[in-house]
Amino acid sequence: MRDGTVHICDIAPFGVYPPRGGGHSRIHHLNLQATRKGHTVFLFSQGIRRFELTIPLKSWTTGINERYTEYRYVNMLSLAAALFTGSAGAPPLLAGDVLDIVHPSVLTRAVHQSDVVKVEHPWQMEYLKSIAGDLPVVIVEANVECDLLQQTLNKKVPYSQWLYETAVKKERSALAMADAVMVTSFRDKETLIRKFKVKGAVHIVPNGVDTSLICPASESEKEKEKDKLGFSNKTVVLFTGSSHPPNREAVRHIVRMAHDLPETLFVVAGRVGDSLTSTRNVLVTGYVEDMTSFLRAADIAVNPVTSGSGTNVKMLEYMAAGLPVVSTPTGVRGLDVESGVHAMVQNLEEFPSSLDVILKDEDLRETLSRNGRTLVEEKYNWKKISEKELDILQRLL
């Protein structure tokens, strides 16, 4: 650390900028906030995402601001490894093995020029520890990875069991090696300590939302957004998401729900709808460049997820936008959300009746909207969360 500036090297097994999902958003916004406080971030990420397939297969650098750079490392071995694991519904858990074979000099140089190293997910941890020397290395467990993998792994793939056993081994090893562990919720902290017997410090650094960017819309603003999107004179119920398997499962619940509320327009925004077709009252948008318009046009948001790990960034975005939300207990896991105060937390079979109640009760809508917004402002805005993360990093130096 020089002149109070912390030089952070952050490592991710996938591309981050521009953020297209909750995991990307977390990494990007915490790094962005760190640079706004005068620190520097070099983000080393691996591979390409589907929307980048038209880009030449070579590494590239993105300058996000003068203190924050993402270096995307791309080679055929990384792509083959990601395809191998991804075809079974697994994360890029061989990303670290690729680094161990190719030893990219740009990463070694970046690590040696940093004060502290963050590793996003367990998969690259062993390699980073091998080159970091005496530098503190922190692992960020955005999910309990093995619990999530149990839910998403395609058991029909012949090598699925090997992938799961490999993931468990890597997660256990990464947690044992780390100088500190960051998780998104107390629930995940307890699970990791119980499952992996973690003995070191485990810090809760929650997911968040940019409360200056996502704000409640007035009624007139909402109507303008509806006109722009073609939703005039419609009651709009919104679900947003990436193509993450728990989101795809949630959309199936939404389609069934829509049958019970034929006069309501359900909008499924984001890549979760890429392979789906719109029906009479379910509109699927596919990829959306800017979700803000949909958040401002919606009357209510739903979060009918029944699987997953970590915490849902979409819940925080809904509440930041001042939307009344109906969610499953899984959808609010790890968040300080109280049913009837910040959102309606219900089982799936109760969603249609809960939506109907909210639509008819203006006082309830206003209460949920106001309380949800207050909650994210006080506990889940990136600026405050970044201060907590930076305090943890600085204490390691």
C-alpha positions in Angstrom: 0.0 0.0 0.0 1.5 3.3 -1.1 0.2 6.7 -0.1 -2.9 5.1 1.3 -3.7 3.5 -2.1 -4.5 -0.2 -2.1 -3.6 -2.0 -5.3 -6.1 -4.8 -5.7 -5.6 -7.7 -8.1 -9.0 -9.4 -8.6 -9.3 -12.8 -10.4 -12.5 -14.1 -11.9 -13.1 -17.4 -13.9 -15.4 -15.6 -16.4 -15.7 -12.2 -18.1 -17.2 -9.4 -15.9 -17.5 -6.2 -17.9 -20.1 -5.3 -19.0 -22.0 -7.0 -16.2 -24.8 -9.2 -17.4 -25.9 -11.0 -14.2 -25.9 -10.8 -10.5 -22.4 -12.3 -10.1 -20.9 -10.0 -12.7 -22.6 -7.0 -11.0 -21.2 -7.8 -7.6 -17.6 -8.0 -8.8 -17.9 -4.9 -11.0 -19.6 -2.6 -8.6 -17.4 -3.4 -5.6 -14.3 -2.8 -7.8 -15.8 0.4 -9.2 -16.5 1.7 -5.7 -13.0 0.9 -4.6 -11.6 3.0 -7.4 -13.9 5.8 -6.5 -12.2 5.8 -3.1 -8.8 6.2 -4.7 -7.6 2.6 -4.9 -6.7 0.7 -8.1 -8.1 -2.6 -9.4 -6.7 -4.9 -12.0 -9.3 -7.6 -12.9 -8.0 -10.7 -14.6 -10.8 -12.7 -16.1 -10.9 -15.8 -18.3 -12.8 -16.9 -21.4 -15.6 -15.3 -23.5 -19.3 -15.1 -23.0 -21.9 -16.1 -25.6 -22.7 -12.6 -26.7 -18.9 -12.1 -27.3 -18.5 -15.0 -29.7 -18.3 -12.6 -32.7 -15.1 -11.1 -31.1 -11.8 -12.5 -32.4 -10.5 -15.2 -30.2 -7.7 -13.3 -28.5 -7.1 -11.6 -25.2 -8.0 -7.9 -24.7 -8.0 -5.1 -22.2 -10.9 -2.9 -21.2 -10.2 0.4 -19.4 -13.3 0.9 -17.2 -11.9 4.0 -15.6 -8.4 5.4 -15.0 -8.0 3.2 -11.9 -9.9 0.1 -13.0 -8.9 -2.3 -15.8 -10.2 -5.7 -16.9 -7.8 -7.9 -18.7 -9.7 -10.8 -20.5 -7.5 -13.8 -21.0 -8.6 -15.9 -23.9 -7.0 -19.0 -25.4 -8.4 -22.2 -26.9 -7.6 -24.3 -23.7 -9.7 -21.9 -21.6 -12.6 -22.1 -24.0 -12.4 -25.9 -24.3 -12.3 -26.3 -20.5 -15.3 -24.0 -20.0 -17.3 -25.9 -22.7 -16.5 -29.2 -21.1 -17.8 -28.1 -17.7 -20.6 -25.9 -19.0 -22.1 -28.7 -21.1 -22.8 -30.5 -17.8 -24.3 -27.4 -16.1 -21.1 -26.8 -14.0 -19.2 -23.6 -13.5 -15.7 -23.1 -15.0 -14.1 -25.1 -12.3 -11.1 -26.0 -14.4 -10.1 -22.4 -14.9 -7.2 -22.7 -12.4 -6.0 -25.9 -14.0 -5.7 -23.9 -17.3 -3.6 -21.2 -15.6 -1.3 -23.9 -14.1 -0.6 -25.1 -17.6 -0.1 -21.8 -19.5 1.3 -19.6 -16.7 0.2 -16.2 -18.2 2.9 -13.6 -17.5 0.3 -10.8 -17.4 -1.3 -12.3 -14.3 2.0 -13.0 -12.5 3.1 -9.4 -13.1 -0.2 -8.0 -11.9 -0.2 -10.1 -8.7 3.4 -9.0 -7.9 2.4 -5.3 -8.4 -0.6 -5.6 -6.0 -1.0 -5.3 -2.3 -3.8 -7.8 -2.0 -5.4 -10.5 -4.2 -9.1 -11.3 -4.4 -10.2 -14.6 -6.0 -13.8 -14.7 -7.1 -15.0 -18.3 -6.6 -12.7 -21.2 -5.6 -11.6 -22.5 -9.0 -8.4 -20.4 -9.5 -7.4 -20.2 -5.8 -4.7 -22.9 -5.8 -2.8 -21.3 -8.7 -3.0 -17.8 -7.2 -1.6 -19.0 -3.9 1.3 -20.6 -5.8 2.3 -17.3 -7.4 1.3 -14.8 -4.7 4.2 -15.4 -2.3 3.5 -13.5 1.0 0.7 -11.4 -0.4 -2.7 -11.9 1.4 -5.2 -13.8 -0.8 -8.9 -13.5 -0.1 -11.6 -15.9 -1.5 -15.0 -14.5 -2.3 -17.7 -17.2 -2.0 -20.7 -15.6 -3.7 -22.4 -19.0 -3.4 -21.8 -22.2 -1.5 -20.5 -23.6 -4.8 -21.0 -27.3 -4.1 -24.6 -26.8 -2.8 -25.4 -24.8 -6.0 -23.7 -27.4 -8.2 -25.8 -30.2 -6.7 -28.9 -28.3 -8.0 -27.6 -27.3 -11.4 -25.5 -30.3 -12.5 -26.8 -32.5 -15.3 -26.6 -35.9 -13.8 -27.1 -37.6 -17.2 -23.7 -36.4 -18.3 -21.3 -39.4 -17.8 -18.6 -37.3 -16.0 -21.0 -35.4 -13.8 -20.0 -37.2 -10.6 -16.3 -36.5 -11.4 -17.1 -32.8 -11.8 -18.9 -32.7 -8.5 -16.1 -34.5 -6.6 -13.6 -32.2 -8.2 -15.6 -29.1 -7.2 -15.9 -30.2 -3.6 -12.1 -30.9 -3.5 -11.3 -27.4 -5.0 -13.7 -25.6 -2.7 -12.4 -27.3 0.4 -8.8 -26.6 -0.6 -9.5 -22.9 -1.5 -11.2 -22.2 1.8 -8.2 -23.8 3.7 -5.7 -21.7 1.8 -7.4 -18.4 2.0 -6.1 -15.7 4.3 -9.8 -14.5 4.6 -13.1 -15.6 3.3 -16.0 -13.3 2.2 -19.6 -14.6 1.9 -22.8 -12.8 1.1 -24.9 -13.9 4.1 -24.8 -15.3 7.6 -26.6 -18.4 6.3 -23.7 -19.1 3.8 -21.2 -18.4 6.5 -22.8 -21.0 8.8 -23.0 -23.5 5.9 -19.3 -23.2 4.9 -18.1 -23.5 8.5 -20.2 -26.6 9.0 -19.6 -28.3 5.7 -15.9 -27.5 5.3 -14.8 -26.9 8.9 -13.4 -23.4 8.0 -11.2 -22.2 10.8 -10.1 -18.8 9.5 -12.0 -15.6 9.4 -15.3 -15.6 7.5 -16.6 -12.1 6.7 -20.1 -11.2 5.6 -20.0 -8.8 2.6 -23.5 -8.8 1.2 -24.7 -8.3 -2.3 -26.0 -4.9 -3.1 -27.5 -2.5 -5.6 -26.7 1.0 -7.0 -29.3 3.0 -5.2 -28.4 6.2 -7.1 -29.0 4.5 -10.5 -32.1 2.4 -9.6 -34.8 4.6 -8.0 -38.6 4.5 -7.7 -40.5 6.0 -10.6 -43.4 8.4 -10.1 -46.8 7.5 -11.6 -46.2 9.8 -14.5 -42.7 8.5 -15.1 -44.1 4.9 -15.0 -46.7 5.7 -17.6 -44.1 7.2 -19.9 -42.0 4.1 -19.6 -45.0 1.9 -20.3 -45.8 3.9 -23.4 -42.2 3.6 -24.6 -42.2 -0.2 -24.1 -45.7 -0.7 -25.5 -47.3 -1.6 -22.1 -49.8 1.2 -22.0 -52.9 0.6 -19.9 -51.5 -2.8 -18.7 -50.7 -4.0 -15.2 -47.1 -5.2 -15.5 -45.5 -7.9 -13.3 -41.8 -8.2 -13.8 -39.2 -10.9 -13.5 -35.6 -10.3 -14.5 -32.7 -12.8 -14.8 -29.8 -14.3 -16.6 -29.9 -17.8 -18.1 -28.8 -19.2 -14.7 -30.7 -22.6 -14.2 -32.7 -21.4 -11.1 -34.0 -18.5 -13.2 -35.1 -20.8 -16.0 -36.9 -22.9 -13.5 -38.6 -19.7 -12.1 -39.9 -18.8 -15.5 -41.8 -22.1 -15.8 -43.6 -21.1 -12.6 -44.4 -17.7 -14.0 -46.0 -19.3 -17.1 -48.3 -21.3 -14.9 -49.0 -18.3 -12.8 -50.0 -16.3 -15.8 -52.9 -18.6 -16.5 -54.5 -17.6 -13.2 -54.2 -13.9 -14.0 -55.1 -13.5 -17.7 -55.6 -9.7 -17.5 -52.0 -9.1 -16.1 -48.9 -8.8 -18.4 -46.0 -10.8 -17.1 -42.7 -9.5 -18.5 -39.7 -11.8 -18.4 -36.7 -9.6 -19.1 -33.1 -10.7 -19.6 -31.3 -13.7 -21.1 -33.4 -16.1 -19.1 -35.9 -15.7 -21.9 -33.5 -16.2 -24.8 -34.9 -19.6 -25.8 -38.6 -18.9 -24.9 -41.5 -17.6 -26.9 -44.0 -15.0 -25.7 -47.6 -16.1 -25.1 -50.8 -14.0 -24.8 -49.9 -12.5 -21.4 -46.2 -13.5 -20.9 -43.7 -11.3 -22.8 -40.1 -12.6 -23.0 -37.6 -10.0 -24.1 -34.3 -11.9 -24.3 -31.2 -9.9 -23.6 -31.8 -6.3 -22.3 -29.0 -3.7 -22.5 -30.5 -1.5 -19.8 -33.0 -3.0 -17.3 -33.8 0.4 -15.8 -36.7 1.0 -18.2 -38.4 -2.3 -17.3 -37.9 -1.6 -13.6 -39.5 1.8 -14.0 -42.4 0.5 -16.1 -43.3 -2.4 -13.7 -46.1 -2.3 -11.2 -45.0 -5.4 -9.2 -42.1 -7.7 -9.3 -42.0 -11.5 -8.6 -39.2 -13.8 -7.6 -40.5 -17.4 -7.8 -37.1 -19.1 -7.5 -37.0 -22.4 -5.7 -33.3 -23.2 -6.0 -29.9 -21.6 -5.9 -27.3 -20.3 -3.4 -26.0 -17.0 -2.2 -28.4 -14.1 -2.3 -30.5 -12.7 -5.2 -29.3 -9.4 -6.6 -32.7 -9.1 -8.5 -34.5 -8.8 -5.1 -32.4 -5.8 -4.2 -32.9 -4.2 -7.6 -36.7 -4.7 -7.3 -36.8 -3.0 -3.9 -34.4 -0.2 -5.0 -36.9 0.5 -7.8 -39.7 0.8 -5.2 -41.6 -2.2 -6.5 -43.8 -4.3 -4.3 -42.4 -7.8 -4.5 -43.8 -11.3 -4.1 -41.0 -13.8 -3.5 -40.5 -17.4 -2.4 -38.5 -17.9 0.8 -35.7 -19.1 -1.4 -35.8 -15.8 -3.3 -35.1 -13.8 -0.1 -32.5 -16.2 1.4 -29.8 -14.4 3.2 -31.5 -11.0 3.1 -33.1 -9.1 6.0 -36.5 -9.2 4.4 -39.6 -9.5 6.6 -42.7 -10.7 5.0 -45.5 -8.2 4.9 -43.0 -5.4 5.7 -40.5 -5.3 2.9 -42.0 -7.9 0.5 -44.7 -10.6 0.5 -42.9 -13.9 1.1 -45.1 -16.8 0.0 -45.0 -20.3 -1.3 -45.6 -20.7 -5.0 -49.2 -21.8 -4.8 -50.0 -18.5 -3.0 -48.4 -16.2 -5.6 -51.6 -15.5 -7.7 -53.7 -14.6 -4.6 -50.9 -12.5 -3.2 -50.5 -10.6 -6.5 -54.3 -10.0 -6.5 -54.2 -8.6 -3.0 -51.4 -6.2 -3.8 -53.1 -5.0 -7.0 -56.2 -4.2 -5.1 -54.6 -2.7 -1.9 -53.0 0.7 -2.6 -51.9 1.1 1.0 -50.1 -2.3 1.0 -48.3 -1.4 -2.3 -47.1 1.9 -0.9 -46.0 0.2 2.4 -44.0 -2.5 0.6 -42.5 0.0 -1.8 -41.4 2.5 0.9 -40.0 -0.2 3.3 -38.2 -2.1 0.6 -36.5 1.0 -0.7 -35.5 2.0 2.8 -34.0 -1.4 3.5 -31.7 -1.3 0.5 -30.6 2.2 1.2 -29.6 1.3 4.7 -28.1 -2.1 4.3 -27.6 -3.1 0.6 -26.2 -0.1 -1.3 -22.8 -0.8 -3.0 -21.2 2.3 -1.5 -21.6 1.1 2.1 -20.8 -2.5 1.2 -17.6 -1.5 -0.5 -16.5 0.3 2.7 -16.9 -2.9 4.6 -14.9 -4.9 2.0 -12.1 -2.4 1.9 -11.8 -2.4 5.6 -11.3 -6.2 5.5 -8.7 -5.9 2.8 -6.8 -3.1 4.5 -6.6 -5.1 7.8 -4.8 -7.9 6.0 -2.0 -5.6 4.8 
